[in-house]
Amino acid sequence: MNDASLAAGHIRYVNPARITPSANYTHVVETTARRTVYISGQVPLDEHGNLVGENDVAAQTAQVFENIKIALEAVGGTLEDIVKLTTYIVDGADVQAVRDARKRYITAPNPPAHTAVPVIRLFRPEFLVEIEAIAALP
């Protein structure tokens, strides 16, 4: 079992040996003695409500992570505090572009737990991706 623990932060990242490993996410993230923050699904709108990255899933994903970053900063957190992500993506063929954009934002040595869900559409047809996050802050 790959068990990377951060004793000071009370977060443990575990990839059980009997589950196929992934470089993109951690299978189990355990937190204790932390403040839990839930970030609503973020979409590719800038602070003025303008769509960022029309027909460009990478640009949309970058804007989504910028929004998540801003949300976390509002409560004293950073992207490194994320323990779980859920990504809703309209076209499964775009998953690599979403992963590549995510790697520019999620740079901690132990990536958060992550679920990717293909959907028929999001609440506005021009949205190609929506991501929600759970963070554990000290």
LOMAR-194334 format. One record per atom (N, C-alpha, C, CB): residue in one letter; chain; atom name; x, y, z negated. Coordinates in pm, 1 decimal, always signed. Each point is the difference from the previous one (the first is absolute). Glycine has a CB too. Layout:
  residuo  cadena  atomo         x         y         z
        A       A     CA         X         Y         Z
...
This chain:
  residuo  cadena  atomo         x         y         z
        M       A      N     +85.2    -118.2      +0.0
        M       A     CA     -85.2    +118.2      +0.0
        M       A      C     +88.9    +123.4      +0.0
        M       A     CB    -185.3    -123.0    -122.5
        N       A      N    +160.1    +214.4    +214.8
        N       A     CA     +69.1    +128.2      +4.1
        N       A      C     -71.1     +91.6     -98.1
        N       A     CB     +73.3     -30.4    +243.4
        D       A      N      -7.1     +65.4    -352.7
        D       A     CA     -61.1     +79.2    -106.1
        D       A      C     +88.1    +120.2     -28.4
        D       A     CB    -109.2    -204.9    -100.0
        A       A      N     +74.4    +319.4    +155.3
        A       A     CA     +75.4    +122.8     -23.6
        A       A      C     -77.8     +83.2    -100.4
        A       A     CB    +102.5      -3.6    +233.5
        S       A      N     -44.4     +25.8    -349.5
        S       A     CA     -69.1     +73.5    -105.5
        S       A      C     +64.0    +135.8     -22.4
        S       A     CB     -63.9    -215.8    -107.4
        L       A      N     -18.1    +313.6     +74.8
        L       A     CA     +46.3    +131.0     -39.9
        L       A      C     -43.4     +18.2    -144.6
        L       A     CB     -13.1     +95.6    +238.2
        A       A      N     +95.5    -140.7    -331.6
        A       A     CA     -37.3      -1.2    -140.9
        A       A      C     -40.0    +137.9     -50.4
        A       A     CB    +153.9    -191.2     -32.5
        A       A      N     -78.1    +294.3     +68.1
        A       A     CA     -29.3    +133.7     -49.8
        A       A      C    -133.0     +50.3     +52.5
        A       A     CB    +243.8     +46.0     -14.3
        G       A      N    -281.2     -87.7    +135.6
        G       A     CA    -123.3     +47.7     +59.9
        G       A      C    -118.7     -89.2     -23.2
        G       A     CB    +137.5    +106.4    +166.9
        H       A      N    -116.7    -222.7    -225.3
        H       A     CA    -107.7     -94.2     -28.0
        H       A      C     -75.3     -42.7    +126.0
        H       A     CB     -21.2    +103.5    -224.5
        I       A      N     +95.0    -124.2    +331.6
        I       A     CA     -57.1     -54.4    +122.6
        I       A      C     +82.6    -121.0     +38.6
        I       A     CB     -85.5    +227.3     +76.8
        R       A      N     +18.6    -335.6     -41.9
        R       A     CA     +70.0    -121.0     +42.9
        R       A      C     -49.7     -37.0    +137.7
        R       A     CB     +28.5     -80.4    -238.0
        Y       A      N     +66.4     +59.0    +331.0
        Y       A     CA     -29.5     -39.2    +137.8
        Y       A      C     +36.0    -146.9     +14.4
        Y       A     CB     +42.5    +235.3     +89.6
        V       A      N    -138.7    -315.6     -44.8
        V       A     CA     +20.7    -144.6      +7.5
        V       A      C     -42.8     -51.6    +136.9
        V       A     CB     -35.4     -21.0    -248.8
        N       A      N    +124.0     -56.3    +310.3
        N       A     CA     -32.3     -72.2    +122.8
        N       A      C     +18.2    -148.5     -29.5
        N       A     CB     +72.3    +195.3    +150.7
        P       A      N    -181.0    -263.9    -187.1
        P       A     CA     +11.5    -141.6     -34.8
        P       A      C     +61.1     -82.4    +113.9
        P       A     CB    -198.3     +26.4    -150.3
        A       A      N    +283.1    -119.2    +113.9
        A       A     CA     +70.2     -82.8     +98.8
        A       A      C     -96.1     -81.6     +85.7
        A       A     CB    +193.7     -11.7    -155.8
        R       A      N    -311.7     -15.7    +105.9
        R       A     CA     -94.6     -83.7     +73.6
        R       A      C     -94.5     +80.3     +89.3
        R       A     CB     +13.8    -162.6    -186.1
        I       A      N     +13.8    +293.8    +203.3
        I       A     CA     -74.6     +83.9     +92.9
        I       A      C     +99.8     +55.5    +100.3
        I       A     CB    -177.2     +59.7    -174.7
        T       A      N    +141.8     -61.5    +302.3
        T       A     CA     +88.2     +50.4    +104.6
        T       A      C     +44.6    +141.8     -32.3
        T       A     CB    -114.7    -146.1    +168.9
        P       A      N    +244.7    +172.7    -168.9
        P       A     CA     +48.7    +133.3     -34.3
        P       A      C     -25.6    +102.2    +110.7
        P       A     CB    +173.7    -108.0    -141.1
        S       A      N    -172.6    +234.2    +102.2
        S       A     CA     -16.0    +109.9     +95.1
        S       A      C     +95.0    +112.3     -37.2
        S       A     CB    -241.5     -61.5     +40.1
        A       A      N    +302.5    +121.5     +59.1
        A       A     CA     +85.8    +116.0     -23.6
        A       A      C     -83.0    +127.3     -10.5
        A       A     CB    +187.1    -113.5    +122.6
        N       A      N    -315.5    +107.4     -84.4
        N       A     CA     -83.6    +119.3      +6.7
        N       A      C     -82.6     +27.1    -124.7
        N       A     CB      -8.0     -37.9    +240.2
        Y       A      N      -8.4     -59.7    -325.8
        Y       A     CA     -79.9     +18.0    -120.7
        Y       A      C     +40.7    -103.4    -103.4
        Y       A     CB    -191.7     +92.9    +134.6
        T       A      N    +146.8     -71.6    -258.2
        T       A     CA     +22.5     -93.6    -109.6
        T       A      C    -132.4     -70.0     -27.6
        T       A     CB    +187.1    +142.9    -101.1
        H       A      N    -182.5    -273.9     +77.3
        H       A     CA    -123.7     -75.2     -22.9
        H       A      C     -67.6     +34.4    -132.3
        H       A     CB     +96.4    -182.2    +136.4
        V       A      N     -17.9    +200.2    -242.6
        V       A     CA     -56.4     +25.2    -132.6
        V       A      C     +72.8    +117.9     -63.4
        V       A     CB     -62.5    -244.4     -27.1
        V       A      N     -14.3    +343.8     -16.2
        V       A     CA     +57.6    +112.4     -73.7
        V       A      C     -75.2      +8.2    -132.4
        V       A     CB     +65.4    +127.9    +214.0
        E       A      N      +9.1    -142.1    -322.1
        E       A     CA     -58.5      +4.4    -134.4
        E       A      C     +41.7    +130.4     -67.4
        E       A     CB      +2.9    -254.1     -18.1
        T       A      N     -99.4    +324.4     -40.2
        T       A     CA     +32.5    +122.8     -71.4
        T       A      C     -53.5      -6.1    -141.8
        T       A     CB      -3.2    +128.2    +215.1
        T       A      N     +77.8     -69.8    -305.7
        T       A     CA     -43.7     +14.9    -139.0
        T       A      C     +47.4    +136.1     -48.6
        T       A     CB      +8.2    -252.0     -42.7
        A       A      N     -73.9    +302.6     -58.5
        A       A     CA     +38.3    +127.3     -62.6
        A       A      C     +16.1    +111.7    +102.2
        A       A     CB    +113.5    -128.4    -180.0
        R       A      N    -206.8    +139.1    +270.7
        R       A     CA      +3.6    +101.9    +104.1
        R       A      C    -136.6     +67.4     +10.6
        R       A     CB    +177.9    -128.9    +125.3
        R       A      N    -180.1    +242.1     -59.2
        R       A     CA    -122.5     +72.3     +32.6
        R       A      C     -35.6     -38.7    +143.4
        R       A     CB     +53.0    +196.1    -159.8
        T       A      N    -172.2    -247.1    +182.0
        T       A     CA     -40.6     -45.1    +132.8
        T       A      C     -70.9    +113.0     +74.2
        T       A     CB     -20.8    -237.2     -84.1
        V       A      N     +61.2    +257.4    +209.9
        V       A     CA     -57.2    +104.0     +83.8
        V       A      C     -53.6     -66.6    +126.5
        V       A     CB    +159.1    +177.7     -92.6
        Y       A      N    -282.9    -149.1    +126.3
        Y       A     CA     -63.7     -54.3    +119.0
        Y       A      C     -15.3    +112.3    +101.9
        Y       A     CB    -122.8    -176.5    -135.8
        I       A      N    +180.1    +157.6    +254.8
        I       A     CA      -7.0     +99.3    +106.3
        I       A      C    -102.3     -49.2    +102.3
        I       A     CB    +243.3     +72.9     -35.9
        S       A      N    -345.1      +7.6     +59.1
        S       A     CA    -101.1     -34.9    +100.3
        S       A      C     +64.7     -18.4    +136.4
        S       A     CB    -174.1    +126.8    -129.1
        G       A      N    +105.6    -199.9    +215.3
        G       A     CA     +49.2     -19.2    +135.1
        G       A      C     +31.4    +134.2     +65.1
        G       A     CB    -133.3    -211.8     +18.4
        Q       A      N    +255.5    +225.3     +27.3
        Q       A     CA     +43.0    +124.0     +64.1
        Q       A      C      -2.4     -18.7    +151.0
        Q       A     CB    +144.2     +60.5    -199.2
        V       A      N    -185.5     +44.8    +267.4
        V       A     CA     -12.7      -1.8    +145.5
        V       A      C     +93.1    +105.4     +58.6
        V       A     CB    -240.7     -80.2     -14.4
        P       A      N    +260.7     +79.1    +145.3
        P       A     CA     +98.8     +88.8     +62.9
        P       A      C     -47.6    +143.3     +23.4
        P       A     CB     +89.0    -201.3    +106.8
        L       A      N    -134.9    +265.3    -213.2
        L       A     CA     -38.9    +139.8      +7.5
        L       A      C    +100.8     +83.5     -77.2
        L       A     CB    -244.0     -62.4     +22.2
        D       A      N    +279.3    +178.7     +33.2
        D       A     CA     +90.2     +89.7     -72.2
        D       A      C     -80.1     +81.3    -101.9
        D       A     CB    +155.5     +13.1    +200.6
        E       A      N     -88.8     +76.9    -271.4
        E       A     CA     -64.3     +76.1    -106.5
        E       A      C    -114.7     +88.8     +48.3
        E       A     CB    +216.7      -4.2    -117.4
        H       A      N    -223.1     +29.9    +247.1
        H       A     CA    -106.1     +82.5     +55.9
        H       A      C    -111.8     -83.4     +62.6
        H       A     CB    +169.3    +177.7     +40.6
        G       A      N    -158.9    -310.1     -51.8
        G       A     CA    -101.6     -87.8     +55.8
        G       A      C     +19.9     -33.6    +146.3
        G       A     CB    -152.3     +95.0    -163.6
        N       A      N    +270.9     -63.6    +216.3
        N       A     CA     +29.1     -29.4    +141.0
        N       A      C     +58.4    -140.4     +15.1
        N       A     CB     +39.3    +245.1     +43.1
        L       A      N     -81.8    -315.1     +59.9
        L       A     CA     +54.6    -131.0     +31.0
        L       A      C    +147.3     +13.5     +38.4
        L       A     CB    -227.6     -80.8     +75.3
        V       A      N    +310.7      -5.1    -130.9
        V       A     CA    +142.1      -5.3     +36.1
        V       A      C     +21.9    -129.8     +77.3
        V       A     CB     +71.9    +137.4    -205.3
        G       A      N     -13.9    -128.5    +324.8
        G       A     CA     +36.2    -119.3     +75.6
        G       A      C    -112.6     -62.8     +78.3
        G       A     CB    +167.3     -37.3    -169.1
        E       A      N    -238.2    +116.2    +248.3
        E       A     CA    -107.4     -57.5     +81.0
        E       A      C     +54.5    -113.7     +86.7
        E       A     CB    -120.3    +222.7      +1.9
        N       A      N     +58.2    -340.3     -11.9
        N       A     CA     +38.9    -120.0     +74.7
        N       A      C    +143.2     -45.4     -28.4
        N       A     CB    -159.0     +70.6    +176.1
        D       A      N    +215.5     -33.9    -290.8
        D       A     CA    +137.6     -34.4     -36.5
        D       A      C      +0.9     -55.4    -142.2
        D       A     CB     +93.5    +179.7    +154.0
        V       A      N     -98.3    -312.2    -165.4
        V       A     CA     -12.4     -62.5    -131.4
        V       A      C    +121.2     +27.8     -88.3
        V       A     CB    -140.3    -177.4    +103.6
        A       A      N    +259.2    +190.5     -46.9
        A       A     CA    +118.8     +29.9     -80.8
        A       A      C     -10.8    +139.0     -61.9
        A       A     CB    +138.8    -149.3    +147.6
        A       A      N    -178.7    +247.5     -67.9
        A       A     CA     -16.4    +136.0     -51.7
        A       A      C    -112.8      +5.6    -102.5
        A       A     CB     +84.9     +92.7    +217.3
        Q       A      N    -192.2    -166.6    -192.2
        Q       A     CA    -110.2      -3.0     -95.4
        Q       A      C     +45.2     -63.3    -131.7
        Q       A     CB    -165.2     -13.9    +190.2
        T       A      N    +241.8     -94.2    -181.8
        T       A     CA     +47.9     -66.1    -121.0
        T       A      C     +91.8     +92.8     -78.6
        T       A     CB     -18.4    -223.4    +113.7
        A       A      N    +104.3    +295.9     -45.7
        A       A     CA     +88.1     +95.8     -68.1
        A       A      C     -83.2    +104.4     -74.8
        A       A     CB    +178.0     -35.0    +176.6
        Q       A      N    -282.9     +87.2    -114.1
        Q       A     CA     -84.2     +99.2     -67.0
        Q       A      C     -70.7     -60.6    -119.9
        Q       A     CB     -31.8    +118.6    +217.2
        V       A      N     -13.6    -241.5    -203.4
        V       A     CA     -64.8     -68.6    -112.0
        V       A      C     +96.8      -9.4    -118.3
        V       A     CB    -144.7    -132.4    +160.9
        F       A      N    +270.4     +93.6    -134.7
        F       A     CA     +96.5      -8.8    -109.7
        F       A      C     +35.4    +136.8     -56.8
        F       A     CB     +90.7    -206.5    +103.9
        E       A      N     -91.5    +309.3     -21.2
        E       A     CA     +19.9    +135.6     -52.8
        E       A      C    -113.8     +33.8     -96.8
        E       A     CB    +120.4     +71.3    +213.0
        N       A      N    -243.4    -107.5    -177.1
        N       A     CA    -114.2     +26.2     -87.5
        N       A      C     +10.5     -78.9    -130.1
        N       A     CB    -141.1     +44.5    +201.7
        I       A      N    +184.0    -170.1    -192.6
        I       A     CA     +17.8     -81.2    -121.1
        I       A      C    +108.6     +61.7     -87.8
        I       A     CB     -72.0    -208.8    +124.2
        K       A      N    +179.4    +253.6     -63.2
        K       A     CA    +109.7     +64.6     -73.7
        K       A      C     -51.3    +123.6     -74.4
        K       A     CB    +166.4     -84.1    +171.1
        I       A      N    -244.0    +167.7    -104.3
        I       A     CA     -57.3    +119.6     -61.4
        I       A      C     -92.2     -37.9    -116.0
        I       A     CB     +15.1    +120.7    +220.7
        A       A      N     -98.0    -222.0    -200.3
        A       A     CA     -91.4     -45.1    -105.1
        A       A      C     +77.6     -45.7    -123.2
        A       A     CB    -167.2     -68.4    +174.8
        L       A      N    +273.6      -7.5    -153.7
        L       A     CA     +79.7     -47.5    -112.7
        L       A      C     +71.8    +114.5     -71.1
        L       A     CB     +29.7    -217.6    +118.6
        E       A      N     +22.5    +311.0     -42.1
        E       A     CA     +66.9    +115.8     -60.3
        E       A      C     -96.4     +79.3     -87.4
        E       A     CB    +155.6     +11.5    +196.3
        A       A      N    -283.8      -9.4    -159.3
        A       A     CA    -100.0     +74.5     -77.0
        A       A      C     -18.6     -54.8    -140.9
        A       A     CB    -114.0     +52.8    +213.3
        V       A      N    +153.1    -178.7    -234.4
        V       A     CA     -11.8     -61.3    -134.0
        V       A      C    +136.9     -36.6     -56.7
        V       A     CB    -225.9     -89.2     +62.5
        G       A      N    +331.2    +146.9      -5.3
        G       A     CA    +134.3     -22.7     -52.8
        G       A      C     +66.8    -126.2     +47.4
        G       A     CB     -71.8    +123.8    -193.0
        G       A      N     +26.5    -180.4    +303.8
        G       A     CA     +56.9    -124.5     +50.7
        G       A      C     +74.4     +18.7    +130.7
        G       A     CB    -182.7    -120.8    -112.4
        T       A      N    +241.8     +10.7    +158.3
        T       A     CA     +70.1      -3.3    +127.9
        T       A      C     -41.2    -125.9     +75.0
        T       A     CB    +195.6    +130.7     -95.0
        L       A      N    -153.2    -139.2    +218.3
        L       A     CA     -29.2    -120.2     +79.2
        L       A      C     +61.0    -124.6     -62.6
        L       A     CB      -9.3    +141.2    +205.4
        E       A      N    +116.0    -126.8    -281.6
        E       A     CA     +63.0    -115.8     -65.6
        E       A      C     -87.2     -59.1    -109.5
        E       A     CB    +221.4     +98.9     +50.8
        D       A      N    -324.3     -26.2     -94.8
        D       A     CA     -90.4     -49.7    -104.0
        D       A      C    -110.2     -89.5     +55.4
        D       A     CB     +48.1    +205.7    -129.3
        I       A      N     -58.8    -215.2    +262.4
        I       A     CA    -105.5     -82.1     +60.4
        I       A      C     +25.8    -147.7     -27.1
        I       A     CB     -34.7    +173.4    +179.3
        V       A      N     -68.9    -241.9    -227.7
        V       A     CA     +10.5    -144.0     -24.8
        V       A      C     -88.3     -81.5     +94.4
        V       A     CB     +51.0     +50.8    -238.6
        K       A      N    -147.4     +15.0    +306.3
        K       A     CA     -90.4     -71.7     +90.9
        K       A      C     -49.1     +94.2    +108.3
        K       A     CB     -70.8    -154.9    -185.5
        L       A      N     +75.3    +107.5    +307.6
        L       A     CA     -54.3     +71.7    +115.4
        L       A      C    -101.9     -88.5     +70.1
        L       A     CB    +215.1    +130.6     +28.2
        T       A      N    -319.3     -68.7     +24.3
        T       A     CA     -92.8     -69.1     +88.6
        T       A      C     -10.4     +85.3    +126.4
        T       A     CB    -131.5    -107.6    -194.7
        T       A      N    +162.2     +45.8    +307.5
        T       A     CA      -1.6     +69.6    +128.2
        T       A      C    -113.5     -53.6     +85.3
        T       A     CB    +248.6     +38.2     -12.1
        Y       A      N    -329.8     +53.2     +61.7
        Y       A     CA    -107.2     -33.9     +93.2
        Y       A      C     +45.3     +51.4    +136.5
        Y       A     CB    -185.5     +11.4    -180.5
        I       A      N    +191.7    -101.5    +277.4
        I       A     CA     +53.6     +36.0    +131.4
        I       A      C     -97.2     -46.0    +108.6
        I       A     CB    +238.2     -17.2     -86.8
        V       A      N    -264.5    +106.5    +180.0
        V       A     CA     -99.0     -27.9    +104.0
        V       A      C     +50.5    -102.6    +100.5
        V       A     CB     -88.3    +230.8     -28.5
        D       A      N    +213.1    -223.6     +67.5
        D       A     CA     +54.2     -92.1     +99.8
        D       A      C    +115.2     -79.0     -61.3
        D       A     CB     -67.8    +155.7    +187.9
        G       A      N     +46.4    -283.5    -207.7
        G       A     CA    +102.8     -84.9     -58.4
        G       A      C    +130.8      +2.5     +76.7
        G       A     CB    -180.2    -142.5     -85.1
        A       A      N    +175.5    +174.6    +212.1
        A       A     CA    +122.4      +8.6     +80.4
        A       A      C     +88.5    +115.6     -45.6
        A       A     CB    -123.2     -99.3    +193.9
        D       A      N     +67.2    +192.7    -270.6
        D       A     CA     +75.1    +115.5     -48.5
        D       A      C     +70.6     -26.0    -133.2
        D       A     CB    -163.1    +144.2    +118.9
        V       A      N    +153.7    -264.8    -171.9
        V       A     CA     +53.4     -26.1    -133.6
        V       A      C    +149.3     +30.3      -9.8
        V       A     CB    -174.7    -174.7     -28.7
        Q       A      N    +253.7    +148.2    +131.1
        Q       A     CA    +143.6     +27.9      -8.7
        Q       A      C     +26.6    +150.4      -6.0
        Q       A     CB     +47.3    -212.2    +125.7
        A       A      N    -122.1    +291.3     -51.2
        A       A     CA     +16.5    +145.5      -5.8
        A       A      C     -35.0     +51.8    -139.4
        A       A     CB     -53.1     +17.3    +246.1
        V       A      N     -48.8     -74.7    -307.5
        V       A     CA     -37.6     +38.6    -136.3
        V       A      C    +111.0     -41.1     -96.6
        V       A     CB    -246.6     -24.1     +55.4
        R       A      N    +299.4     -96.8     -41.7
        R       A     CA    +110.6     -44.8     -86.0
        R       A      C    +121.5     +91.2     +14.0
        R       A     CB     -82.3    -235.7     +20.1
        D       A      N    +116.3    +270.6    +103.0
        D       A     CA    +116.6     +85.5     +23.0
        D       A      C     -19.4    +136.8     -64.6
        D       A     CB     +45.7    -120.9    +215.1
        A       A      N    -163.7    +177.6    -203.2
        A       A     CA     -27.4    +129.6     -63.0
        A       A      C      +3.0     -14.0    -152.3
        A       A     CB    -140.5     +69.9    +198.7
        R       A      N     +83.7    -177.6    -249.7
        R       A     CA      -2.0     -23.1    -145.1
        R       A      C    +141.5      -9.9     -54.6
        R       A     CB    -220.2    -118.2     +20.9
        K       A      N    +311.7     +55.2     +52.1
        K       A     CA    +138.0     -17.2     -47.2
        K       A      C     +70.8    +132.8     -20.8
        K       A     CB      +7.8    -217.0    +119.1
        R       A      N     -51.3    +322.0     -50.8
        R       A     CA     +61.0    +131.8     -21.2
        R       A      C     -44.1     +61.1    -133.0
        R       A     CB      +7.8     +33.5    +248.5
        Y       A      N    -117.9     -81.7    -303.1
        Y       A     CA     -53.9     +55.4    -124.7
        Y       A      C     +18.0     -93.2    -118.8
        Y       A     CB    -164.6    +124.8    +135.7
        I       A      N    +149.3    -252.6    -114.1
        I       A     CA     +13.1     -98.1    -107.9
        I       A      C    +141.2     -57.0      +8.9
        I       A     CB    -251.0     -57.2      +1.3
        T       A      N    +340.6    +113.5     -81.8
        T       A     CA    +142.2     -34.1      +9.9
        T       A      C     +54.7     -67.3    -125.1
        T       A     CB     +25.3    +191.0    +153.5
        A       A      N    -109.4    -214.6    -252.4
        A       A     CA     +45.9     -65.1    -123.3
        A       A      C     +50.8    -139.7     +32.5
        A       A     CB    -165.0    +133.1    -138.2
        P       A      N    +261.6    -182.0     +60.7
        P       A     CA     +55.2    -133.5     +28.2
        P       A      C    -104.0    -111.6      -7.8
        P       A     CB    +215.9     +81.5     -88.7
        N       A      N    -317.8     -62.7      +5.1
        N       A     CA    -109.5     -96.7      -9.3
        N       A      C    -125.5     +66.5     +53.8
        N       A     CB    +104.6    -116.2    -201.2
        P       A      N    -149.9     +76.3    +321.2
        P       A     CA    -119.8     +63.2     +55.4
        P       A      C    -124.2     -40.7     -79.3
        P       A     CB    +107.3      +3.2    +227.6
        P       A      N    -211.2     +80.0    -224.3
        P       A     CA    -122.8     -32.9     -72.4
        P       A      C     -73.3    -118.8     +63.0
        P       A     CB     -19.1    +240.2     -67.1
        A       A      N     -74.3    -294.6      -9.4
        A       A     CA     -91.7     -98.3     +56.8
        A       A      C     -77.5     +71.6    +111.3
        A       A     CB     -20.2    -132.1    -221.9
        H       A      N     -19.3     +56.8    +324.5
        H       A     CA     -62.4     +65.6    +114.3
        H       A      C     -96.5     -93.9     +69.7
        H       A     CB    +202.4    +143.0     +28.7
        T       A      N    -316.3     -87.8     +10.7
        T       A     CA     -97.3     -73.4     +79.7
        T       A      C     -31.6     +83.6    +122.7
        T       A     CB     -97.9    -115.7    -204.8
        A       A      N    +100.9     +54.1    +321.7
        A       A     CA     -37.2     +66.6    +124.8
        A       A      C    -128.8     -63.8     +50.9
        A       A     CB    +243.5     +53.6     +56.3
        V       A      N    -340.5     +30.9     -24.6
        V       A     CA    -131.2     -48.0     +40.6
        V       A      C     -36.7     +59.9    +135.9
        V       A     CB     -70.1     -24.3    -242.5
        P       A      N     +49.8     -59.7    +344.8
        P       A     CA     -48.2     +53.4    +126.6
        P       A      C    -148.7     +32.6     -13.6
        P       A     CB    +173.3    -133.5    +130.1
        V       A      N    -211.0    +247.3     -74.4
        V       A     CA    -140.3     +42.2      -5.4
        V       A      C     -45.6     +39.0    +139.9
        V       A     CB     +26.3     +79.7    -239.3
        I       A      N    -155.4     -84.4    +262.7
        I       A     CA     -54.2     +36.2    +131.0
        I       A      C     +17.7    +149.1     +24.6
        I       A     CB    -166.6    -188.0     -14.4
        R       A      N    +139.2    +267.8     -88.7
        R       A     CA     +21.7    +144.5     +10.0
        R       A      C      -0.9     +57.6    -139.6
        R       A     CB    -107.2     +10.9    +228.8
        L       A      N    +160.6    +110.1    -240.2
        L       A     CA      -3.2     +72.4    -126.0
        L       A      C    -111.4    +102.9      +7.4
        L       A     CB    +248.5     -35.5     -37.8
        F       A      N    -265.9    +116.3     -66.4
        F       A     CA    -119.3     +84.7      -4.0
        F       A      C      -2.1    +110.0    +105.8
        F       A     CB      -9.7     -47.7    -240.6
        R       A      N    +124.6     +80.3    +300.3
        R       A     CA      +2.0     +86.4    +118.6
        R       A      C     +73.0     -76.2    +109.5
        R       A     CB      -3.4    +215.6    -139.0
        P       A      N     -49.8    -217.9    +259.7
        P       A     CA     +57.7     -84.5    +105.7
        P       A      C    +144.0     +35.6     +37.2
        P       A     CB    -229.4     -26.6     +85.5
        E       A      N    +273.2    +148.3    -110.9
        E       A     CA    +137.4     +37.0     +34.6
        E       A      C    +102.4     -47.4    -102.8
        E       A     CB     -92.2    +197.0    +118.1
        F       A      N     +47.0    -245.3    -233.8
        F       A     CA     +91.2     -52.7    -101.8
        F       A      C     +41.4    -141.9     +36.8
        F       A     CB    -107.4    +144.6    -177.3
        L       A      N    +237.7    -167.5    +182.1
        L       A     CA     +53.4    -132.1     +33.6
        L       A      C     +45.9     -76.6    -123.4
        L       A     CB     +69.5     +90.2    +220.7
        V       A      N     -47.7     -18.1    -333.0
        V       A     CA     +51.9     -61.7    -122.0
        V       A      C     -49.2     +77.1    -122.1
        V       A     CB    +204.0     -81.9    +124.5
        E       A      N    -228.4      +8.1    -231.4
        E       A     CA     -34.4     +57.5    -129.8
        E       A      C     +71.4     -84.1    -104.6
        E       A     CB    -228.1     +87.4     +80.5
        I       A      N    +286.4     -22.1    -181.0
        I       A     CA     +76.4     -73.5    -102.1
        I       A      C     -40.4     +50.5    -137.4
        I       A     CB    +194.4     -34.3    +158.8
        E       A      N    -221.7     -61.3    -248.6
        E       A     CA     -24.0     +33.5    -140.5
        E       A      C    +115.4     -54.6     -82.3
        E       A     CB    -252.1      -2.9     +32.2
        A       A      N    +276.0     +64.0    -147.5
        A       A     CA    +115.3     -37.6     -80.8
        A       A      C     -37.1      -8.0    -147.3
        A       A     CB    +151.2    +107.4    +167.4
        I       A      N     -79.2    -192.5    -237.7
        I       A     CA      -6.9      -6.5    -145.4
        I       A      C    +143.4     +21.8     -47.6
        I       A     CB    -204.4    -160.7      -4.7
        A       A      N    +219.6    +250.4     -91.6
        A       A     CA    +132.4     +29.7     -52.7
        A       A      C      -0.4     -20.6    -151.0
        A       A     CB     +43.3    +165.3    +186.9
        A       A      N     +73.3    -197.1    -240.6
        A       A     CA     +18.2     -16.2    -144.3
        A       A      C    +106.2    +100.2     -43.6
        A       A     CB     -64.9    -248.2      +5.8
        L       A      N     +22.4    +349.9     -78.5
        L       A     CA     +90.1    +106.2     -43.6
        L       A      C     +37.6     -19.4    -145.7
        L       A     CB    -101.8    +157.1    +166.3
        P       A      N    +225.0    -118.1    -201.4
        P       A     CA     +40.3      -9.9    -141.7
        P       A      C     -82.9     +93.6     -87.4
        P       A     CB    +233.0     -60.9     +71.3
